[in-house]
Amino acid sequence: MKQNLRHIVSRRDLLRQSACGFGLLGLTALLAEESSLCAEPKSMDPLSPKPPHFAAKAKRVIFLFMQGGPSSIDTFDPKPRLTRDDGKPLPFKRPLTFAEGDVGNLMKSPWAFRPYGRSGIEVSDLFPAVGSCVDDMCVIRSVVGDSVAHGGAVLQLHTGSNTFPRPSMGYWITYGLGTENQSLPGFVTIRPGLAHGGAKNYSSSFLPAAYQGTPIGNAGIKVEDLQAEPIEYLKNQGLTSEQQRYELEMLQKINRQHALGRSYNADLEARIQAFELAFRMQTEAPEVLSIDKESEATKKLYGIDRPETRDFGWQCLLTRRLADRGFRFIQCTHSTGASMWDQHTELVRGHTRNAQQVDVPIAGLLKDLKTRGLLKDTLVLWGAEFGRTPVAQGGDGRDHNPYGFSMWMAGGGVRSGMVYGATDEFGYYAAEDRMHIHDLHATILHLMGLDHQKLTYFYGGRYFRLTDVAGNVAQKIIA
């Protein structure tokens, strides 16, 4: 009998029937208030283009992520004092590091630095091709993070938090601006790493799932295997297009009927939109994700004709094709097992190999974007979760250093041919125009026409944003 009564009178029915329904009126008001704070409008396609907060400098972001942490003092931050004091003890107390043992004295860079272009910005011999593009770049030598371990540092670079899963940078940009191509996703990540956060680095976390990143393979899949089907299930082998459309319409009808009479459910709405997007992608995405029609000269520009640059060259060329078709955020990751930039030992061997794999493709991407007129409204970001220490580890390697490291930007409203910020004489600490990861994110959002303090989402009783409660725009680098 008690079981039957529970089915007869629900809590909502009790509120509706008792005290002339005043309880339900109160509940309705509370639910309406919560819905207005955190729900997407029912009539809006979540990926439809949205106006920025103010005039944007860039329309899209390309993030070239060098997972593992390239050494700034061996790439874009020359240190004459480090060369002079090679082999001497570090003249100040060493901060918290990842590996406490087997740490030696100061170690100079094994590579020479030379000036490039009209700007004369010095770049090491690891990156001669990228160095030829330095007049289009703003080299930032004073980036600071909060974690000495890969997991927290990678998570913070992508999401703003080094402890808790949060929506990613690409997610926030797509959430704020939507996408210009309704047949394709707005946020794509090419061969993302499986370690140090994995999918958390491009996920939606607690926000609506419609804006999260779409992975093209992962670091464990070979490029030649990806080229046949870059996105899993992109090709339907069993049904015709007409059969798929009929199946989709029936499924969507059931979903819509389920949604009637219920409060707005962001997850359900995202699932409905995802089915529609997946169907549209089967028509347009195969052509976008294929480089077969690119000229041999273009493929050579990206290094696809050479074995050492073929893989990352394919990623960079695919990135340009996506940028040309309205994608809002494209991440291209260099991370394949032993090829990570994490040289605690054998710095020369590891950094030389990694730089050879990415130098020509990155320069090809910058030159191709510029030739096609895309660089002016495309923000290209290069970097990693941290840099490396000026002292040796394991005899010929370097430990993690989040206290002062280098990244660079190009295009998208950034002042070109300039250096922003500086580290100390040894390249350990940011000493001038310190740029915390929150400041980096605030600046990227600003270039996209988004106010990082206004791009928020209400969840769990508070407003969340990419920069949390911090972040300042680096006005000096904005053209």
C-alpha positions as CSV (number, residue, x, y, z in Angstrom):
1,M,0.0,0.0,0.0
2,K,2.8,2.4,0.9
3,Q,4.5,1.7,-2.4
4,N,1.3,2.5,-4.3
5,L,0.9,5.8,-2.4
6,R,4.4,6.9,-3.5
7,H,3.4,6.5,-7.1
8,I,0.1,8.3,-6.6
9,V,1.4,11.5,-4.9
10,S,4.7,12.8,-6.1
11,R,6.4,15.8,-4.4
12,R,5.5,18.0,-7.3
13,D,1.8,16.9,-7.1
14,L,1.8,17.6,-3.3
15,L,3.1,21.1,-3.9
16,R,0.5,21.6,-6.6
17,Q,-2.5,20.3,-4.6
18,S,-1.8,21.6,-1.1
19,A,-2.2,25.2,0.2
20,C,-3.9,26.2,-3.0
21,G,-0.8,25.5,-5.0
22,F,1.4,28.2,-3.4
23,G,4.2,25.8,-2.8
24,L,4.4,25.0,-6.5
25,L,4.4,28.7,-7.4
26,G,7.5,29.2,-5.2
27,L,9.3,26.2,-6.7
28,T,8.5,27.5,-10.2
29,A,10.0,30.9,-9.4
30,L,13.2,29.3,-8.0
31,L,13.5,27.0,-11.0
32,A,13.0,29.9,-13.4
33,E,15.6,32.0,-11.7
34,E,18.2,29.2,-11.9
35,S,17.3,28.5,-15.6
36,S,17.9,32.2,-16.5
37,L,21.3,32.0,-14.9
38,C,22.7,28.9,-16.3
39,A,20.6,27.5,-19.2
40,E,21.0,28.2,-22.9
41,P,18.0,29.6,-24.7
42,K,15.9,26.8,-26.1
43,S,15.5,28.6,-29.5
44,M,19.3,29.0,-30.0
45,D,21.5,26.6,-31.8
46,P,24.4,26.5,-29.3
47,L,27.0,26.7,-32.1
48,S,25.4,29.6,-34.0
49,P,27.7,32.7,-34.4
50,K,27.5,35.1,-31.5
51,P,28.7,38.7,-31.4
52,P,31.8,39.5,-29.4
53,H,31.8,41.9,-26.4
54,F,33.8,44.4,-28.5
55,A,35.6,44.6,-31.9
56,A,37.8,41.5,-32.2
57,K,41.4,41.5,-33.6
58,A,41.2,37.7,-34.4
59,K,38.5,35.4,-35.6
60,R,40.2,32.1,-34.7
61,V,43.0,30.6,-32.6
62,I,45.6,28.0,-33.6
63,F,47.4,26.6,-30.6
64,L,50.6,24.7,-31.4
65,F,51.2,22.7,-28.2
66,M,54.6,21.2,-27.6
67,Q,53.8,18.8,-24.8
68,G,56.6,18.1,-22.3
69,G,58.1,21.5,-22.0
70,P,60.8,22.8,-24.5
71,S,63.7,24.6,-22.9
72,S,63.3,28.4,-23.3
73,I,67.0,29.1,-22.7
74,D,67.7,26.7,-25.6
75,T,65.1,28.1,-28.1
76,F,63.9,31.7,-27.7
77,D,65.6,33.2,-24.7
78,P,69.4,33.5,-25.0
79,K,71.4,33.9,-21.8
80,P,75.0,35.2,-22.2
81,R,75.5,35.1,-18.4
82,L,74.6,31.4,-18.4
83,T,77.2,30.8,-21.1
84,R,79.8,32.7,-19.2
85,D,79.1,30.9,-15.9
86,D,78.7,27.4,-17.4
87,G,79.6,24.8,-14.8
88,K,79.4,27.1,-11.8
89,P,76.9,26.6,-8.9
90,L,73.5,28.4,-9.1
91,P,74.1,31.6,-7.2
92,F,70.8,31.6,-5.4
93,K,68.5,29.1,-3.7
94,R,66.9,26.7,-6.1
95,P,63.1,26.8,-6.0
96,L,60.8,23.8,-5.8
97,T,61.5,21.4,-8.7
98,F,60.0,18.2,-10.0
99,A,63.1,16.0,-9.6
100,E,65.1,16.7,-6.4
101,G,68.0,14.2,-7.1
102,D,70.9,14.3,-9.5
103,V,70.9,18.1,-10.0
104,G,74.1,19.7,-11.1
105,N,75.5,23.2,-11.8
106,L,74.7,25.8,-14.4
107,M,74.7,24.4,-18.0
108,K,75.0,26.7,-21.0
109,S,72.9,26.1,-24.1
110,P,74.4,23.7,-26.5
111,W,73.0,25.7,-29.4
112,A,74.1,29.1,-30.7
113,F,71.6,32.0,-31.0
114,R,71.5,34.3,-34.0
115,P,69.4,37.4,-34.9
116,Y,66.7,37.0,-37.6
117,G,64.8,39.4,-39.8
118,R,64.5,43.2,-39.5
119,S,63.7,42.9,-35.9
120,G,66.9,41.1,-35.0
121,I,65.2,38.8,-32.5
122,E,67.6,36.1,-31.5
123,V,66.5,32.4,-32.0
124,S,68.6,29.3,-31.4
125,D,69.9,27.1,-34.2
126,L,67.2,24.6,-33.2
127,F,64.6,26.7,-35.1
128,P,66.1,28.2,-38.3
129,A,62.9,27.9,-40.3
130,V,60.7,29.4,-37.5
131,G,63.5,32.1,-37.0
132,S,62.9,33.2,-40.6
133,C,59.3,34.1,-39.5
134,V,60.3,36.1,-36.4
135,D,59.2,39.4,-37.9
136,D,55.6,38.2,-37.7
137,M,55.9,37.0,-34.1
138,C,55.7,38.4,-30.6
139,V,58.1,36.3,-28.4
140,I,56.9,36.3,-24.8
141,R,59.8,35.4,-22.5
142,S,58.1,35.8,-19.1
143,V,55.3,33.2,-18.8
144,V,54.7,31.9,-15.3
145,G,52.7,28.8,-14.2
146,D,51.9,27.3,-10.8
147,S,52.8,23.7,-11.1
148,V,56.2,21.9,-11.4
149,A,54.5,18.6,-12.5
150,H,53.2,17.9,-16.0
151,G,49.6,17.0,-14.9
152,G,48.8,20.2,-13.1
153,A,50.8,22.4,-15.5
154,V,49.1,21.0,-18.7
155,L,45.7,21.2,-17.0
156,Q,46.3,24.9,-16.1
157,L,47.5,25.9,-19.5
158,H,44.4,24.4,-21.1
159,T,41.8,25.2,-18.5
160,G,43.1,27.8,-16.1
161,S,43.1,25.4,-13.1
162,N,46.0,23.2,-12.1
163,T,43.9,21.2,-9.6
164,F,40.3,20.7,-10.7
165,P,38.9,19.8,-14.1
166,R,37.5,23.0,-15.7
167,P,36.2,23.9,-19.2
168,S,39.1,24.3,-21.6
169,M,40.3,27.5,-23.3
170,G,39.0,26.3,-26.7
171,Y,35.7,25.5,-25.1
172,W,35.3,29.0,-23.6
173,I,36.1,30.7,-27.0
174,T,33.5,28.5,-28.8
175,Y,31.0,29.1,-26.0
176,G,31.5,32.8,-26.3
177,L,31.5,33.2,-30.1
178,G,30.0,30.0,-31.6
179,T,31.3,28.9,-35.0
180,E,31.0,30.3,-38.6
181,N,30.4,26.9,-40.1
182,Q,27.3,25.1,-39.0
183,S,28.2,21.8,-40.7
184,L,31.4,21.4,-38.7
185,P,32.4,21.7,-35.0
186,G,33.9,24.9,-33.7
187,F,36.7,23.4,-31.6
188,V,39.0,20.7,-32.9
189,T,42.1,19.2,-31.4
190,I,44.5,17.2,-33.6
191,R,46.2,14.2,-32.1
192,P,45.9,15.3,-28.5
193,G,48.0,13.6,-25.9
194,L,46.6,10.7,-23.9
195,A,48.7,11.5,-20.7
196,H,48.7,14.5,-18.3
197,G,44.9,15.1,-18.3
198,G,44.0,13.5,-21.6
199,A,40.5,14.4,-22.6
200,K,40.1,16.8,-19.6
201,N,42.3,19.3,-21.6
202,Y,39.6,19.7,-24.3
203,S,36.4,18.8,-22.4
204,S,33.4,20.8,-21.3
205,S,33.6,19.8,-17.7
206,F,30.4,21.1,-16.0
207,L,29.3,23.3,-19.0
208,P,27.0,22.2,-21.8
209,A,28.7,19.6,-23.9
210,A,27.9,21.2,-27.3
211,Y,31.1,23.3,-27.2
212,Q,33.7,20.8,-26.2
213,G,36.6,19.8,-28.5
214,T,36.3,17.2,-31.2
215,P,39.5,15.1,-31.3
216,I,41.1,14.0,-34.5
217,G,42.8,10.8,-33.5
218,N,45.2,10.9,-30.6
219,A,49.0,10.8,-30.0
220,G,48.9,7.0,-30.0
221,I,47.5,6.8,-33.6
222,K,49.9,7.0,-36.6
223,V,49.1,9.7,-39.1
224,E,48.9,7.2,-42.0
225,D,46.1,5.5,-40.1
226,L,44.3,8.8,-39.4
227,Q,44.3,9.9,-43.0
228,A,41.8,7.3,-44.1
229,E,39.3,8.3,-41.3
230,P,40.4,11.2,-39.2
231,I,37.3,11.2,-37.0
232,E,36.0,7.9,-35.8
233,Y,32.7,6.8,-37.5
234,L,32.9,9.7,-39.9
235,K,32.1,7.3,-42.7
236,N,28.9,5.2,-42.5
237,Q,29.5,1.8,-44.1
238,G,26.1,0.3,-43.6
239,L,23.4,2.9,-44.4
240,T,22.6,5.2,-47.3
241,S,22.3,8.9,-46.7
242,E,18.5,8.7,-47.0
243,Q,18.3,5.8,-44.5
244,Q,20.5,7.8,-42.1
245,R,18.3,10.9,-42.4
246,Y,15.2,8.8,-41.7
247,E,16.8,7.2,-38.7
248,L,18.0,10.5,-37.3
249,E,14.6,12.2,-37.8
250,M,12.9,9.3,-35.8
251,L,15.5,9.6,-33.0
252,Q,15.2,13.4,-32.8
253,K,11.4,13.1,-32.7
254,I,11.6,10.8,-29.7
255,N,14.2,13.2,-28.0
256,R,12.0,16.2,-28.6
257,Q,8.9,14.5,-27.3
258,H,10.9,13.6,-24.2
259,A,11.9,17.2,-23.7
260,L,8.4,18.5,-23.9
261,G,7.0,19.4,-20.5
262,R,10.4,19.2,-18.8
263,S,12.7,21.9,-17.8
264,Y,15.5,22.8,-20.2
265,N,18.2,20.1,-20.1
266,A,21.6,21.3,-21.5
267,D,22.9,17.7,-21.8
268,L,19.9,16.5,-23.7
269,E,19.9,19.5,-26.0
270,A,23.6,19.0,-26.7
271,R,23.0,15.4,-27.6
272,I,20.3,16.3,-30.0
273,Q,22.5,18.9,-31.6
274,A,25.4,16.5,-31.7
275,F,23.4,14.0,-33.8
276,E,22.5,16.7,-36.3
277,L,26.1,17.9,-36.5
278,A,27.5,14.4,-36.9
279,F,25.1,13.9,-39.9
280,R,26.1,17.2,-41.5
281,M,29.8,16.4,-40.9
282,Q,29.6,13.2,-43.0
283,T,28.9,15.4,-46.0
284,E,31.4,18.2,-45.6
285,A,34.2,16.9,-43.2
286,P,35.8,14.3,-45.5
287,E,36.7,17.0,-48.1
288,V,38.0,19.3,-45.4
289,L,40.1,16.7,-43.6
290,S,41.8,15.4,-46.8
291,I,44.9,17.1,-48.2
292,D,44.9,15.1,-51.4
293,K,44.0,18.2,-53.5
294,E,46.8,20.3,-52.1
295,S,49.6,21.1,-54.6
296,E,52.9,19.4,-54.3
297,A,54.5,22.8,-53.6
298,T,52.2,23.3,-50.6
299,K,52.9,19.8,-49.3
300,K,56.7,20.5,-49.6
301,L,56.2,23.8,-47.8
302,Y,54.9,21.9,-44.8
303,G,57.6,19.2,-45.0
304,I,55.3,16.4,-46.0
305,D,57.8,15.2,-48.6
306,R,60.4,14.4,-45.8
307,P,60.1,11.5,-43.3
308,E,61.1,13.5,-40.2
309,T,58.5,16.3,-40.8
310,R,55.8,14.3,-42.6
311,D,53.6,13.7,-39.5
312,F,53.6,17.1,-38.0
313,G,53.5,18.6,-41.4
314,W,50.2,16.8,-42.1
315,Q,48.9,18.2,-38.8
316,C,49.9,21.8,-39.7
317,L,48.5,21.6,-43.2
318,L,45.2,20.2,-41.9
319,T,45.2,23.0,-39.3
320,R,45.4,25.6,-42.1
321,R,42.5,23.9,-44.0
322,L,40.4,24.0,-40.8
323,A,41.2,27.6,-40.2
324,D,40.1,28.4,-43.8
325,R,36.7,27.0,-43.1
326,G,35.4,28.8,-40.1
327,F,36.7,26.7,-37.2
328,R,37.0,28.9,-34.1
329,F,39.8,27.0,-32.1
330,I,42.2,24.5,-33.5
331,Q,44.9,22.8,-31.4
332,C,47.8,20.9,-33.0
333,T,49.8,18.8,-30.5
334,H,53.3,17.5,-30.8
335,S,53.4,14.6,-28.4
336,T,54.2,11.0,-29.3
337,G,55.7,9.0,-26.5
338,A,59.5,9.5,-26.7
339,S,59.0,12.6,-28.8
340,M,57.7,14.6,-25.9
341,W,59.9,17.6,-25.0
342,D,60.7,16.3,-21.6
343,Q,64.4,15.9,-21.7
344,H,65.6,15.2,-18.1
345,T,68.6,13.6,-19.8
346,E,70.0,13.7,-23.3
347,L,68.9,17.3,-24.0
348,V,70.8,17.6,-27.2
349,R,69.5,14.3,-28.7
350,G,65.9,14.9,-27.6
351,H,65.5,18.6,-28.4
352,T,67.3,18.2,-31.8
353,R,65.0,15.4,-32.8
354,N,61.8,17.2,-31.7
355,A,62.8,20.5,-33.3
356,Q,63.6,18.8,-36.6
357,Q,60.1,17.3,-36.6
358,V,58.3,20.6,-36.1
359,D,60.5,23.5,-37.3
360,V,59.7,23.4,-41.1
361,P,56.0,22.5,-40.6
362,I,55.4,25.5,-38.2
363,A,57.2,27.9,-40.5
364,G,55.2,26.5,-43.4
365,L,52.0,27.1,-41.6
366,L,52.9,30.7,-40.8
367,K,54.0,31.5,-44.3
368,D,50.9,29.8,-45.8
369,L,48.5,31.7,-43.5
370,K,50.2,35.0,-44.4
371,T,50.2,34.3,-48.2
372,R,46.4,33.5,-48.0
373,G,45.6,36.6,-46.0
374,L,44.6,34.5,-43.0
375,L,47.3,35.4,-40.6
376,K,46.0,38.9,-40.0
377,D,42.8,37.5,-38.2
378,T,44.3,34.2,-37.0
379,L,46.0,34.2,-33.6
380,V,48.8,31.5,-33.6
381,L,50.0,30.5,-30.2
382,W,53.1,28.3,-29.7
383,G,54.3,26.9,-26.4
384,A,54.0,24.3,-23.6
385,E,53.2,23.8,-20.0
386,F,56.5,25.1,-18.7
387,G,60.2,25.5,-19.6
388,R,63.4,23.9,-18.3
389,T,65.9,24.8,-15.6
390,P,69.3,26.5,-16.3
391,V,71.0,23.9,-14.1
392,A,71.8,20.4,-15.4
393,Q,70.0,17.3,-14.4
394,G,71.3,13.8,-15.0
395,G,74.5,15.2,-16.4
396,D,73.0,16.4,-19.8
397,G,69.4,17.2,-19.2
398,R,67.1,19.9,-17.6
399,D,64.3,19.7,-15.0
400,H,60.9,21.4,-15.2
401,N,60.7,25.2,-14.7
402,P,57.3,27.0,-14.4
403,Y,58.8,30.2,-13.0
404,G,59.8,31.9,-16.2
405,F,59.5,30.4,-19.7
406,S,58.8,31.4,-23.3
407,M,55.9,31.2,-25.7
408,W,55.2,33.2,-28.8
409,M,52.2,34.6,-30.7
410,A,51.7,35.6,-34.3
411,G,49.0,37.3,-36.3
412,G,45.5,38.0,-34.9
413,G,46.1,41.6,-33.7
414,V,49.5,40.9,-31.9
415,R,52.3,43.4,-32.4
416,S,54.9,41.7,-34.6
417,G,58.7,41.6,-34.5
418,M,58.8,42.3,-30.7
419,V,59.9,40.6,-27.5
420,Y,57.7,40.9,-24.4
421,G,59.0,40.4,-20.9
422,A,62.3,38.9,-19.7
423,T,63.7,36.4,-17.3
424,D,66.7,36.9,-15.0
425,E,70.3,36.5,-16.2
426,F,70.1,32.7,-15.9
427,G,66.6,32.2,-17.3
428,Y,65.1,30.9,-14.1
429,Y,62.5,33.5,-13.0
430,A,60.3,36.0,-14.9
431,A,61.8,39.4,-14.1
432,E,60.0,41.8,-16.4
433,D,56.4,42.0,-17.5
434,R,55.5,38.8,-15.8
435,M,52.7,37.0,-17.7
436,H,50.9,34.4,-15.6
437,I,48.8,31.8,-17.4
438,H,45.7,33.7,-16.3
439,D,47.1,36.8,-18.0
440,L,47.8,34.8,-21.1
441,H,44.2,33.5,-21.2
442,A,42.9,37.0,-20.6
443,T,44.9,38.4,-23.5
444,I,43.9,35.6,-25.9
445,L,40.2,36.2,-25.1
446,H,40.7,40.0,-25.5
447,L,42.1,39.5,-29.0
448,M,39.1,37.4,-29.8
449,G,36.8,40.3,-28.7
450,L,35.9,38.7,-25.3
451,D,36.1,40.3,-21.9
452,H,37.5,37.5,-19.7
453,Q,35.6,39.0,-16.7
454,K,32.3,38.9,-18.5
455,L,32.6,35.5,-20.2
456,T,31.1,33.5,-17.3
457,Y,28.9,30.6,-16.6
458,F,26.8,30.1,-13.4
459,Y,27.2,26.7,-11.8
460,G,27.1,25.3,-8.3
461,G,26.1,28.7,-6.8
462,R,28.9,30.8,-8.3
463,Y,30.1,32.3,-11.6
464,F,33.0,30.5,-13.3
465,R,35.3,31.9,-15.9
466,L,38.5,30.8,-17.7
467,T,40.7,33.2,-15.6
468,D,38.9,32.4,-12.3
469,V,39.4,35.5,-10.2
470,A,42.6,36.8,-11.8
471,G,44.0,37.7,-15.1
472,N,45.2,41.0,-16.8
473,V,45.4,41.7,-20.5
474,A,48.9,42.4,-21.7
475,Q,48.1,45.6,-23.5
476,K,51.7,46.1,-24.7
477,I,51.5,43.3,-27.2
478,I,48.3,44.3,-28.8
479,A,48.7,46.1,-32.2
